[in-house]
Amino acid sequence: MRHGDIDLVVRPAERQDARFLAELWAYSFPGEASAEARLGTLLEGGGPHGGLDTCWIAEGEGRPVGGFRTLPLRMTLRGRMNPVQGLAAVAVAPDARRRGVGREMCRRALRLGVENQQRMSALFPFRTSFYADLGYALVGELERHQFSPEALPLFPEYRAARSLSMQEAQELLPAFYDGLLPRLHGPVERTRQAWKHLLSAVEGVCGVPDGDGGLRGYATVDVAHASVPERSMLRVRELLAEDAEAYRSLLGWISAQRSQWGRVQYDASRGERFHKLLSHPRLQGQAPARGLWFPSSVLLRGPMLRILDLPGLLSDERIAERGVLAVRDDEIAENAGIWGWGRGGVQRSQEGTPGEGLPIGLVTELFVEGRLPGQAGARTEWDPALGIDDFRLYDVF
Ligand SMILES: CC(C)(COP(=O)(O)OP(=O)(O)OC[C@H]1O[C@@H](n2cnc3c(N)ncnc32)[C@H](O)[C@@H]1OP(=O)(O)O)[C@@H](O)C(=O)NCCC(=O)NCCS
């Protein structure tokens, strides 16, 4: 394994680092915010996930050579809240790349997560292999459907759906979302700032009232305008419902928009089996594929996760209770070894032996899918919304 050739010092960012970070990120993530806009956000207290207090600087050869952010998130994993590190904005100065700085910064970030007692680290990768080498696993899957609104039934429940003003949305959505978290797998808690940011980026919100001043579901939408009206597309950004009736209300509301929009885009969890609801689940604008087969959706892959605190997770879920789990972790020695259940709870009977056991990336993947040995059936009381236990992280950072 290659080691970096720059000795790095990683330290919390200070005010005088803000310009370096703003310029580094504007260069590294082109097409997003400008350096000036980034600088303003950093100095004025930050964006949806925090400000300068979440930023880190890597120095080498007497100068800053990179930066990243660690976001203190709280993520629901099968309904249980966990402190999770969001790793974001990993960037290396253009003249310091391919010398191991990026990898070493990520290793330091993992250590920071362990020190902060975070259970997992989560990120959206520029390339999966880079993070897979550090023990991350790709966990999210969405089916992107594009269809004519007529293909979606006008479910009679659509009459229960109401368009919400942005002010109503700001008041009602957070409480509904928070209440649903114990029945979801993957979403993170949102600050008021995060909600403000999210709602400022959408053009419409539809809610299903619960008759008691709250909601049973909501959908946020925006529109991709095209000069040809029938090519304009209504895009569903988020759709959350607590039961099948509220789900059908929201889909019916989308179907009822058919006189205005020629197309709808919706990213469904695989467990929704959304194609079953469409009268013709064909992806619009695509040529037939493989003889008479037709393309139906595009598979999107999302975040990567990595377990930071394996004993903590095993113990929460009582996973090792019914057997032993041999784990290999080349970065976090505290996770490596043979785990089982003793009198005092989860115990490590043997420390890690190099090269032996299930790699931590695979353990992460199996854990998220609920397929670790002993995991199925360990939590019988969990009642996922709509019966769907797919992992899904709505926020992007
Ligand atoms: C992605 C990014 C952070 C990588 O940073 P970096 O410092 O170049 O990364 P590293 O040097 O640690 O690793 C990159 C590659 O160089 C190799 N490498 C490391 N040290 C090396 C050396 N001394 N000589 C030659 N190659 C080296 C690594 O093995 C790695 O190989 P791989 O392509 O097979 O994975 C950087 O390119 C960047 O800032 N990109 C723009 C922003 C971005 O996309 N960020 C990621 C957000 S998720």
The ligand as a Gaussian input file, in Angstrom:
#p B3LYP/6-31G(d) Opt

LIG

0 1
 C       -9.983000      13.602000      -5.008000
 C       -8.794000      14.281000      -4.356000
 C       -9.190000      14.759000      -2.962000
 C       -7.659000      13.258000      -4.222000
 O       -6.569000      13.867000      -3.533000
 P       -5.053000      13.355000      -3.707000
 O       -4.224000      13.967000      -2.654000
 O       -4.634000      13.486000      -5.116000
 O       -5.267000      11.800000      -3.369000
 P       -4.141000      10.730000      -3.059000
 O       -2.803000      11.197000      -3.553000
 O       -4.236000      10.352000      -1.627000
 O       -4.685000       9.514000      -3.905000
 C       -4.944000       9.649000      -5.307000
 C       -4.198000       8.579000      -6.056000
 O       -2.820000       8.902000      -6.072000
 C       -2.069000       7.793000      -5.647000
 N       -0.858000       8.292000      -4.945000
 C       -0.739000       8.584000      -3.627000
 N        0.524000       8.967000      -3.362000
 C        1.182000       8.946000      -4.526000
 C        2.504000       9.259000      -4.894000
 N        3.397000       9.645000      -3.986000
 N        2.837000       9.155000      -6.188000
 C        1.944000       8.780000      -7.122000
 N        0.659000       8.464000      -6.828000
 C        0.288000       8.544000      -5.551000
 C       -2.981000       7.059000      -4.714000
 O       -2.607000       5.705000      -4.576000
 C       -4.308000       7.206000      -5.400000
 O       -4.380000       6.222000      -6.407000
 P       -5.761000       5.722000      -7.023000
 O       -6.054000       6.708000      -8.127000
 O       -5.458000       4.362000      -7.531000
 O       -6.810000       5.721000      -5.930000
 C       -8.286000      15.483000      -5.215000
 O       -8.051000      15.031000      -6.528000
 C       -9.281000      16.625000      -5.282000
 O       -9.213000      17.558000      -4.493000
 N      -10.211000      16.539000      -6.279000
 C      -11.268000      17.538000      -6.460000
 C      -12.312000      17.491000      -5.375000
 C      -12.973000      16.130000      -5.175000
 O      -13.416000      15.479000      -6.099000
 N      -13.015000      15.689000      -3.892000
 C      -13.592000      14.449000      -3.491000
 C      -14.898000      14.682000      -2.849000
 S      -15.656000      13.155000      -2.388000

